[in-house]
Amino acid sequence: MPKVIVKCRYYKSGSGKGLGGYMNYIATREGVEKLSNDQRTKPATEAQIEMIEGLLKENPSLKNASEYRLYSKDKTVGTASEFISHALESRPELLGTEQYLRYMATRPRVDKRGRAHGLFSSGGVDLDLDDEIKKFEAHKGNVYSVIISIKREDAQRLGYNSAERWQSMIGANIDRIAKEHHIPLTSMRWYGAFHNESHHPHVHMLLYSTEENNHAYLTKKGIDNLRHLFGTEIFKNEIYETYDRQTEIRNRITQEMRERFRRLAEELRTGNSAGKDYQEKLAALADRLNGVSGKKQYGYLPKGIKALVDEAVDVVAADERVSGLYDLWYQAKCSVYQTYTDKMPEKLPLSNENAFKAIRNALVYEAAKLGIQFRRSVPQPGGRHDVLQKLTSKSDRTRLDSIRIRSAALRFFSSLAQVFENGFSKYDPSEDEDIDRQLRREIRAVKDGIQLVM
């Protein structure tokens, strides 16, 4: 189960009036943990029982919820309160004005921070709840809701147990939230309320565009991006350590591949068959690169040549030590995903993993040099090499070609080993694409800040 649960919903144009009670609800209810143990274990009140019966009549599928099963087993004030919260937060359209008033009678009084309500937005400005409800109900466009929930122990450990902390995090990322909903930031209106539940503290957001003709929408990809956003923001400090571990493992893979290249070079010197097989792959790649104009970089190459590059990289990556380290790197990558989703990324061959794209570019660069050397060794009509070709037998010419390729391949391995020694900045100065650039800048700022303090 992910560490962060993000639920996104869409309400059709003109839903504002029907959701006025929902805004009032998220703004004025208090967290379940405010109930004392004595209160929680008392039998469910008549008002609670009546409210639950009404909700089940409106939506019988609510009986499938785990909260209802707990309530059915032990009908207490606490279990009834948990189920009512789940029902109304899952189906806010059930919360009409009359139902809202009845609900208010069934449970104690959101983190109100000493005010009459707990509704917040950007800038820390106090909101007039009645005024905001009127604006909300007058809105005729689409309405979106986002619920972000984490475990109690995580909220306590990371400091997400107050409305101020959630307001700060959401406010700092409201531009990205608006972008995923395709709402211009200048016309974005949003509200939030923190519910400090005993088991799953969570925040409700309601948002819409004030532009009359704005066609806001949220795609499945947008929902995934929001989950990534909230997961990496809330667990940012812990993810720092994971990214550092990934970098360390990636450096170790680079070192292991460097040693593997050196061993292949030695195999070429001794005539080992494995070395000859790899020699043929390099020769084929160099030959194909001869016919390519423009940039000799992986991203600009035709599909067929890319396949040759991938194959050459994966032959080296198949080394037992390299593949073992790559497994560790992939596990670290999955640990980041586990903060916000159950769906793990596909484990790609090392040659297709963007985090290691510099290896591909280094290979292309050196193979292109190898191709130039091949061209220089081709006999010119009437030249000395051409005469030599004519004077030698076919078997001699084949042997000469093999010597040339073998010599060029040895130079290639020597040069590529030097590439691994010096790093890949010459071939690929960009950052790791797997790590969000903004997050990396923040990571660096934090690290620099720590160094300055020390």
C-alpha positions, 0 to 999 in steps of 0.5 A: 500500500502506498505511503500517500493515498491521493483521491481525485474526483470531478464534478460536472459543470454547475455542481457548486450549489450541490456541493455547498454542504461539502465545503461547510462539512470539510471546514467545520468538522473536527478530527476523530482523535478529539473523541476520548477513549470513553466517548469512542467506546460508548454505544452509537447514538440514535442520531448516528444510527439514523444517519447511517441508515439514510446513507445506506439507503442512498448508496447500498454499496457503502456496505462494502467498506471496511469502515462499515464492517467494523461498525457492523461488528461493534456499533460504537460512537467511534466506529459509527463516526469513522463510517459516516466520515468515510461515506461522506468523504467518498460520496460528498454529493450525498451531503445535502444541506439537510443531511449536513445539519443532521450529521452535525448532530451525530458527532463532535465538532477539522483543525480550526486553529482557534477559529470558527472553521478550518478552511484555508487557501493561499497567503494565510488570509482568514476566510469568511466561510459563509462568503466563500460558500456563496461564491462556491455555490454561484460557480457554474463551471467544473469542480474538482476535489483532491483528498491526500491521506497519510498514516498517523505515524508518518504524519507525526514523524514528518510534521504533517499533523497541523493545518499550517504544514499542509497549507504551506506544502500545498501553497508551495506547489499550487502552480503544479496542481493548477497545471495538472488540472489545466487551470491558469494559475491567475484564475485558480481558486482553491480551498483546503481543510485538514482533518486530523483523523486518528488513523489517517490524517488527511487534507481535503481540497476543492478547486475550480477556475474563475474563468467563465470559458475555461475547459479544465480537465484532469487526465489519468496521467495528471492524477499520477503526476499529482500522486508523484508530487505529493509523495515526493514532497511529503517524504522529501527528506527520506527520498534524499537518502534514496537518491543518494543511494541510487547515485552511489550504486550507479557509480559502482556500476560504472566502475564495474563496467569499466573493469569489464571493458578492460577484461574484454580488451584482454580477451581481444589480445589473447584471441578469446572467442568472447572477445571476438564476438564483441569485436564483431558487434563493435565493427558492425556498429562502427560500419553503420555509423559511417553512413550516418550524417549529423550528430553522433549521439544516441538520441539522433540515431536511426532505430536500427543503429540504436538497437546495435548500441543497446545490444553492445551495452547489454552484453557488458551489463550482463556481467554478474557483478554489474547485473547484481548492482543494477538490481540494487539500483532498481530496488532503490528506484522502486522504493521512491515509487512506493511512496505514492503508488502500488504500480512499480516501474518496469525493469528495463534493460540497462541500455534502455534506462535513462539514468545510464544514457551517458554510457550509450553516448560514450559507446556511440562516440568511441564507435564513431571514432572507430569508424573513422579509423576504418575509413582511413584504412580503406585502400584508395584506387591506384594508391599504395594500399590498393597495390598491396591489396592486389599483390596479396591473396584473398586470405591475406587480405582477410587477415589484414582486415582482421588485424586492422579491426582488432587494432582499432577495437583495442584502441576503442577499449583503451579510449572507453576505459579512459571515459569511465575513468574521467566520467561522462560529462563530455558526452552527456552534461544533463541531469538524471532524467529520473529525478525531478529537476526541481526536486534535485535543486531543492536537494542541493540547496538543502545539502548546501545549507547543511554544509554552511551550518557546519 
